[in-house]
């Protein structure tokens, strides 16, 4: 069972998900507190990062949208992915 809570750190809220008695901190929340859109888009341009995320999602997310993620992975490194909005906003809801 997953349980999500939030903690406040330096006036920012960070999500913590508890799953199987383990806590997972939301890296996206942490990065957004420090101009994270730039760091997230830069990180997501890396093909190795996308492969890791794909493997993690396959293991941990029963509702993972393989088709949408394949589109993202196939476009990794292309100029289109340089826009953080493309991944963090448009595609985020499709892969949850």
N, C-alpha and C positions, 0 to 999 in steps of 0.2 A: 504494500500500500504506500502511495506517495502522499506526502504532506508538505505543503509549501508554507513557509513563514518568511517574514522580512525582518531584517535588522537595519538600524539606522547607523550609518558610519559617516562622520563629517557632513551631516545634513543631507545625505543621500541614502535611499533605500536600496538594499541589496537582498535579492531573493535567495533563500536557502531551501533546497528540496531534500526532504528526508525520504530515503528509500531503503528498505531492508536494514534499518537501524544505522544507515550511513548518511552523512550530510554531504550535499553537493552545493557549492556556491556558484551562483550565476556569474560567469565571467563577463557576459555582455553587460550586466548591470554595473559591474566594477569598472569596466572600460569606459562606459558612457559617462561615468562620473569624471573622467579625465580626458575629455575630447575623444571619446572612444570611437566615434563613427569613422575617423581616419584610420585608427588602428585595426578596427574590425574589417574594413574593406581591404586594407593592405594584407592582413592575415588571410582573408578568404581568397585572395588572388593566387595563393600558393597551392599548387596541385596536391602536394603531400598533405597539406592541412585538410583539403576536401576529402581525400581518401581516408584519412583518420576519422573525420566526422561521419563519413558514410559508414565505416565499420562500427563506430560507436552507436550510431542511430539504429543500425540493423540489429544490434544486440539489445539495446535498451529501449527502443521505441516501437511497440507493436503496431502503431498507426503510421509508421514511416512511409512517406510518399516516394517510392523508388523512381517513378517516372519523372516527376518534377525535379528530383535531385539529379537524375541523369542529365537533364538539360543544363543544370548549373555546372555540373562536373565537366561536361563536354565543352563548355564555354570558358573554363578557367584559364586565366591568363589573357583573355581577350579584353579589349578596351571596354566592352559593355559591362564587365564585372568591376571596372574601376569605380563605378558609381555605387557608393555604399547603400543608396536607397534601393537598388536592384535586389540586393540580397537581404539586407536587414529588415526591410519593410514589406516589399512585394512578395518575396519567397518565404519569409519566416512563417506566415500563417499557413502556407501550403504544406509545410513539412512538419507541422505540429499535429 
